[in-house]
Amino acid sequence: MIAGASSTFSTALQRGQAAWTALPARERLLLGSTLAVLVLAMLWWVGLAPALDALHNSESRHRSLDAQLQSMRALAAEAGSLQALPRIKTDDSLKALDLAVKQRLGATAQLTVVGERATVTLKGASAEALTQWLAQARSNARALPTEAHLSLNAAHTGWDGSVVLALPPP
């Protein structure tokens, strides 16, 4: 099989060489120039252009990856500090959560506790107050959000919905 393919290739090569030598010098020059331009274009598109693009975009990619790394380090530090905190009793957690709801959300929220889950129902709570309350609930009460169903109210003045939090185990 290979011997047949090699003889077919050599026959085709001989025909190509004969056709090339039969061409006038001007046409050989034009075809050779065209082939050179095509080879250079392929080298550019396949070899050089992607490398130059990577080189030009490397600074912005590097900055983006540095920002992601800093964010991940900050999250790791926060997780470490939360893990280092001493355990809190469920009753103390409930008191801290109730205090956080009253301080940060006031009349816009209602706290309901069932077992180890606390549900905070919101009506018109501001985004800033909600963010501060959630941070306080995580750090002081050690309550972790497990569900959130929030929507902007019709007047676009605050958030309505509910947030379910898991309290620390007893």
Phi, psi and omega in degrees: 000316181289324179296322178293321180291321180292324178289325177294320179294316181293326177294316179295323179295319179295319178296319179297317178295321179293319180293323180294314181289337179284343180285147174294159185300322181296317179291323176299320178296315179296315179294319178296318178295318179298316178296320179296317179296318179296319179295317178296320178297318179295319177299320179296308185292326184268323187257310189271316185301313178298322180293318178294323177297316178297321179294317180292325183267358185295323182296314180291323176295320179298316178297319180296316179293324176297318179296318178296320179296317178297319179297316179295322178294320178296318178295321178295320178295319178296317179296320178296318180292324177291324178290330182283344180294145179293155178298150180238143179285156181300319180297316179295323178296317179297319178296316180294322179292316178298318178296318180296319179297314181293318182289314189268324186252336177058229185284354181276359184222154177225130183260131176230131182241131175225110180064234180261021179235136178240134178245128178249118179263128185248144174219102176076029180283138179285154181296321180295315179296320180296318179295315180295320179296316182297319177296319180292321179295322179290316186278314185276316184266351182056033179266131182251131179292133178247333178215149175213127177234093185236147174212151178289133183290169186299327181276356181059034180252349182184185184252136175246152177139206182215153176231127179257131182241143174266124179277157179295148180292153182294000000 
